[in-house]
Amino acid sequence: MIPYGRQDISEDDLRAVEAVLKSDFLTQGPVVPAFERAVADGCGAAHGVAVNSATSALHVACMALGLGPGDVLWTVPNTFVASANCAIYCRATVDFVDIDPVRFTMCPKALAAKLKAAAAAGRLPKIIVPVHLCGQSADMAAIGALARAHGVKVIEDASHAIGATYQGRPVGDCRYSDICVFSFHPVKIITTAEGGLATTQDVGLARAMELARSHGITREPDEMTHAPDGPWYYQQVTLGYNYRMTEMQAALGLSQMARLPAMVARRAYLAARYHRLLADLPLTLPAQAPDTASSWHLYVIQVDPARHRAIFDGLRAQGIGVNLHYIPVHTQPYYAAMGFAPGMFPVAEGYYARAISIPLYFGLTDAAQDQVVAALRKVL
């Protein structure tokens, strides 16, 4: 089976992890800060906060921005459930903004209309979470301007998009957002096995996320209610969680960061090759906006909805491990119980009815890609 995505582990990666295993620190050592610095510097951000998953990063980002009971968070329907669940963790509520029909990311026109109506009703969201899909950035300039005009905070869910650029600058520099979140799951651009990281330009937000990832505990005297009782002393100053990244994970991520440009370049080569090899087939290829350079986490084709299941099954039967990203969150039973229903976000639902993610990853060979193309030709 040729999978839709997979990790690539080099000998340098193995040596980096082995070195940590032989060191004095398996957790809370020097490698996590080095990884944080590498990612933040690569994105042009002042701060990076590493955690054990992108889901955790979304949660601590919401906590840092003060999301709580009575507040509302908006995201898009065509995303992994974590983009919405982070609000529920904070006992806030969730709503969705439909996507545009080109990028399939948060639609600025739909957002503008929904914000206008929410302002009139006195029910503006506290946080908006646009999701960068398949490696391509949402239209953050437009989204950021709308958010600022209404006093709304922005968290970029860039789980798909490390190594991507928007308007010629790296995704993660938070020009149009308060916080940006990355994922390092094995199918992503680079991996730490499991892991996530939040970037921000705001030192206060960074510190709040650091506290939230480690039980809300501080050893900093200036954050305590009184002078330390001794060198052993610490205080829990807020409620936090154990969301820490291990030194082994950070070592793997730090090693992989050195290969990020090569990994993105290979994915871009494979995407361009798909564009060329699939151009004559009856399907829709992924579009790229002129202000973005995708990191190509996924390559999603769109097919005739009437033949969607037959094409999907036909590819799987030939050993092509296609997948679908994503089932619209508002149609999940958990969210349906909140009152969401099919038909509420038609662009996202239409995308779901047509989309198939075909194999794309750093280690995909030209020959394996040719197999994917041949299988598509058989089923179309």
SULCORCOR-V274599 format. One line per field, one symbol per residue. burial: + if it has 24 or more other C-alpha atoms within 12 Angstrom, else -. Layout:
burial = ???
This chain:
burial = -++++++++---+--++--+------++--++++++++++++++++++++++++++++++++++++++--++++++++++++++++++++-+++++++++++++++++-+++-++--------++++++++++++++++++-++-++--+-+++++++++++++++--++++++++++++++++++++++++++++++++++--++++++++++-++++---------------+----++++++++++++++++++-++--++-++++++++++--+----+-++++---+++++++++++++---++-++-+++---++++++++++++-------------++++++++++++++++++++---++-+++-++--++
